[in-house]
Structures are given as structure tokens and as C-alpha cells.
Amino acid sequence: MKIVFDPYKKEADKNEILIGLGNCEKCINKNEKFDSCAEFLVHNPIKYGGEKIVIEDFSPDTVITIYMLINGKIPKKYIDYATKWEVGESDRDVFKSYGVLQNALINSIDGNESVKVEKSLEFLDFLIKNDYDLDNIPSNDNPLYKLAFKKLQNEYKKFDETLKNAEIYTLKINGRKVNAVFLDNVSVTPLVKLLLRQKFEFIASFNEKYKGAGNDVVISVSPESGLNLKELWENIEKAETEKWQGKRPSDNPRKIVSTDKWNEPWWDDMGKYTLIAAPKKTGEMFGSKLDYDEVKRIILQTYKGERDE
């Protein structure tokens, strides 16, 4: 099995299968009908014949989908978990959460993408054979579990430092006041995100390290909040288009629910607007001309932001 990480890929080459990317015959991806790649694969089976697998990330959905692709099936509750995770529903206990543990495991394994996925599949197989619920994994002696758990403990100790360096605001979204946190150059791991969700309904993270990958700017509200960021998406898209001064690339549009005009629009969370993310890089060209200060200014103007001292 060969795994390649390439978040910019749009079309599968011969002898490739894409997961979380593109819209083609060999692309397994979310769309308006399916909220996870795992759910997509259930309804659109693809026979795996040893093709190279190209992935966008190492998320629970990606790992569960690869497991299904290779093994042909998986208990339904694991597919349901992949979907739950993708729509942003949070696990209550961060130290028993498969989504959090999977991320910690990936960041604890040395080696290339194939090695990381092989170990992830080994861990998932252990969980399946023990019939564990992925939102309530008990303490156990599995070496991969112990490796991930140790990583989580170290991350947890650093969380207070993350908050100290954050900017806290009160925003008015959909007519109600919301606690908001702005993070600069912080890696928002699943653990950090779940801990932040206990305090804030709105999270905006800016990380230049990921510029062009689509996650250098990520703005979200928890699905459980009932909020949406449609007005913000519209304002950012308007500012983006103006910034290109009539030269915004549109020769190969990425069609999303909200628009079919631009090669790389701002992500609209399939029209749900609970998550907005920056356009990706295409070739050598970045998808966005807005800098982080401009995006932040649009957020604060849209939602009448007030800084908490």
C-alpha cells in the first residue's frame, strides 16, 4: 500500500484513488449528499486493486475510509463516527476520543505517509476487534494507544499557554453575543479545538505555516450552537474578488454550494457555513490575496467585535 499526502490534487491519475479530494470517478469525497468520505464510499463502492492512495489529511474519516477501501467493510458505528467528526460534533472526553487520539498518534509516528497510515490502520483494527465506541475508548495496554495518550498528556499541559497568547473578543453573530477566540500561528490540533470549544463558540485561527494548504485560515462555530457564518463568507468573498482587480482565476472553477465562479473560492462547509477556510494554492499561485489582518478586520466589522480585556 502506497499513501501520498497531496492536499492540492484535484484529479486522479491512472492507478490512483483520491480520498477527500477532487470530484472524479476515483475520487472519494464529501459532497452535498454525504458528510464524510466514509459515508460516500458506502453508497459509491470502489474496488481497491492496489492503487496509490492520495490523501488530504490524516483525519479519522480518512483512516476509516482507507480501512473500508482495503477491507471492504466496517461496522456501521465507525462510519457514523467518521460522519459525526466531519460535521464538527465534539466528543465529551478528549482523552477517550478516537479523533483526538488518532491525531496524536500521527504526530508521534516517525516515517513517511505510508508508515503513518499503516500504524493508524493497525490502531483502528485493534479498536474494531475490541468493539470499542470511538467516543469512549477506555484505557488499555495497546502500544499505539499508549503512544498517542502520552502525546495528549504533553499537549494538554501546553493548552494554558495557548490561551495566554490568544486574543479574546465578544462578537454579535446572528443577533446574539458570542465568545470568540483568535489564534495566531497556533496548530489547532483536535485536542486544542475540543478544549477551546468548551469556552468559545467562535474560533478563528491564522497560521502562515500552512499558507496555500487551505487551513492557514480556519474560522468556525460549533454546529451545536445553531449559528452560521454565511454573512461573513459573503463579505470575505466580496473582499477577495475586489482584491484580484478583475483577474481572479476562473478557468477551472471549483464548484461549491455557494458559487461556481472561481478556481479557488473560500470554503463554505457545503453551504452550512459553520466552517470557513482559505482557498488552496493552485500550481505556484496562491488562491487568496487577502492577508490575515484583512480577514480579521472583516470578521470584526461583520460581527461588531469588541476586545475583551
N, C-alpha and C positions, 0 to 999 in steps of 0.2 A: 504494500500500500504506500503510495506516494502522496503526501499532502504538501500543498503550496499555499502560502499566505499572500494574497494579492487583492487588496480591497478596491483596486481600480478596475478590475476585469469586468467587462460587460457582456462578452460573447464567449461561448465555449469553443475552443479549438478542437480539432479532431483528437479523440481519445482523452477528453476532459469532461468532468462534471463539475458544475459550479454550485456552491451552496451559499445562499444569502446574497447572491449577485445575479445581475442580468435578468433577461426575460427571453429565454430561448428553449429549444427542445431539451437540452441537457442542463437547464438551469432550475435549481430547486430554490424557490424564493417566496417570500411573503407577498401577498397582494391584497386587493380589496376583499377577497373571499376568505383568505386564510391568514391568520395572525402569526403563524410560525412556519418555519421550513418543515418541521416535523409533521405538522398538520397538512401542509401542501403535499408532502410525499405520500401520505396515507391515501389521498384522493387522486394523486397523479404518480403511480408507481413507476420507478425507473429500475431496470435490471442492471446491477453492477457487474461489470466484466473486467475489473482490474484497471479501470481508467484512473488517470491522475485526478485527484480531488482538489479543487481550488476553493479556498475559504476566505471569508471576510473577517472572521474573528474566531475566538475560542470559547464562545458562549455556550451555556447549557443546550440551547437549541441546536447549535452547530454540532456538538458532540452527540447528542441524541439522534440527530438526523443521520450522521455518519454511521452510527451503530445500526440504525434501521436499514440503511442502504446496503451495508455489508451482510447483516444477519437476516434481513428480510422481514423481521417483525420485532415488536417490543410491546410489553403490556401497556394498555391504554393510559393508565395513570401517569406514565412517564411522558407520553405525548401531551397529555393535559398540562403537565408541569411546564413543559417547554413553551406552550402557548401562554400559560399564566405568567411566566417570567418575561416573555417578549412584550406582553401588553402592560408590564410595569407593576403587576400585583406583587407586593412585598411579602417575603417570609417573615414571620414574627420573631423567630430566634435566629440571629445572624450566625451563631456558632453551630446551628443544626441545618443550615440552608445549603442545599446542593449548589445553587447558583454561586454563592459566596465561596464555598469550598472548592468548586471547580476552578474559579478564577485564581484562588490562592495556589492551587496545585500547579496550574500552568506557569505561574510566576516562580515556582520552586523547582521546576524541572530544567536541567541543562540539556541542550541538544537542539536539533532543528525542528521544524514544524511536524514532521512525521513522527519523531520521537515523542513530542509533547502530546500529540493526538493519540498515539498508541497507549501511553500511560493513562490518558484521560478515559479511553475506552476500557482499559483494564479496571479502572476505578468504578466506572459506571456498571460494568458487568458484575463486579462484586456487590454493588448496591442492589442490582436487579435480582441476583441469585438469593440475596437475603430478604427480598421483598420489602426493602425499606421505602418509606414515603420520603420523597425528596425534600419536603419542607420540614422534616422531623428526623434527621439522621442521628441515631444515638452514638455515644462514644463507643469506639471499638478499636481493635488492635491491628487493623489493616495498615500496612506501612505507608500507603499513599494517603490514607485518611490522616495519619499522624503527621506526615509531612505537611499537608495542607493546613491542619489545625495549628501547628506551630507557627506557620506563616501568619495565620489570622491573629494569633495572640500578639505577635510583634506589630502588626498593622494597627490593632486596637489601641495599643499603647501610644501610638502616634496621632490618634484622632484629635485629642485636645489641642495639639499643636496646629492641626489643620484649621480648627475653628478660630484660634487666636489670630491667624493670618487672613481670615476671611472678612468680607465686608457684609454687614447685615443691613437690610432695608425693610421697610414696610411698603408693599405695593397694593394698588387697588385694581383687582382683576375681576372682571365680570360682576362689578358692583360690590365686591366685598374686600375687606382688608386681609392681606396675606403676608405671612412671614417669609422673607426671601433671603437667600444666601448667594453671594457672588464669590467665586473661587478663581484665582489666577495661578496658572502653572502648577496645578494640583492634579495628580492622577486620581480620578474619581472611580476607584475600584467598586465592585458590588458591595463590599463591606462598608466603605465610606458612604456610598449612596444610601444604603439602608439605615445607617446611623443618622445621616443628615435628614432623612425622611421622618425620623421621629421628632424633629424640631422644626423643619421647614417644609412648606407646601410647594415652594418655588425654588429651583436650583439652577443657577447659570454658571457654567464652567468654561474657562478660556485657557487653552494650553497650546502655546505656539509649537511645542514639540511635535504635535500631531497635525500641523498645518497641511492641508491638502488631503488628509485621510477621511474627512467628513466628521471627525469627532474633536476637532480643535475648538469648536464652539458647540456646546450642547446645552439647550435650555429646556427645562421640563417642569411639569406639575404632576403630582401623583394622580393616577386615574381615579383613585378613591375620592379625591377632593371634589369631583364634579366640575372642575374648572377646565377651560380650554384656552389656547393661545392663538386663536385664529386672527384676532386683530393685530397681534404682534407679528405673526407670519406675514400678513399683508403689508405691514409697514416696513419690515425688513426687505421683502421682495421689491417693494417700490423703490427703496433707497438703493438696493443692489442694481436694479435696472438703470436708474439715473446715473450711478457711478460709472457704468460702462459707456455712457455717452453714445448710445446707438450701436455699439459694437459687441454687445453681449452675444456669445456663440449660440447659434440656434440651428446649425446644420444637421445635428443628430440629437434631437430632443430626448431627454429622459422624462417619459410621461409619468406623472404622479397624479393623484386625485385632483389637486388644486390647479394644475397647469400642465400644458403640453408644449410650451413655447421654447424652453431653454435646455441646452445640453446638460447643465448642472444647476437645477433650482435648489432653493433651500428645502430641506426635507420637511414634510407636513404630517408625518405619522399616519400616512394613508387616510388623510382627511379628518383624523381625530384631534389633531392639534394639541396633544398632551406632551409632545416632544418635538422640538425644532432643532435641526442640526445643519451645520455648514455644508455648502456644496463641496464635492470632491475635486481633486485635481484631474485634468484630462491631458495626458501626454506631459508636456512641460508647462502647461497653462493651469494656473490656479482657478478654481471655479468661482471664487469670491474676490472682489476688490475692496470689500469693507474691512477695516481694521477693527480690533477688539473694542477700542474706545468708542467707535461709531456705533457698534452693535449695542454696547452698554447704554449709550446715550438714548438710542431708540427705545430700549426697554424701559428706562426711567421716564421718558417722555410719554410713552404709551400708557404706562400704568401709574403715572404721577408718584414716582418713587421718593420716599423720604428716608434718609440715612438714620439708622439707629445708633445712638452714641453709647 
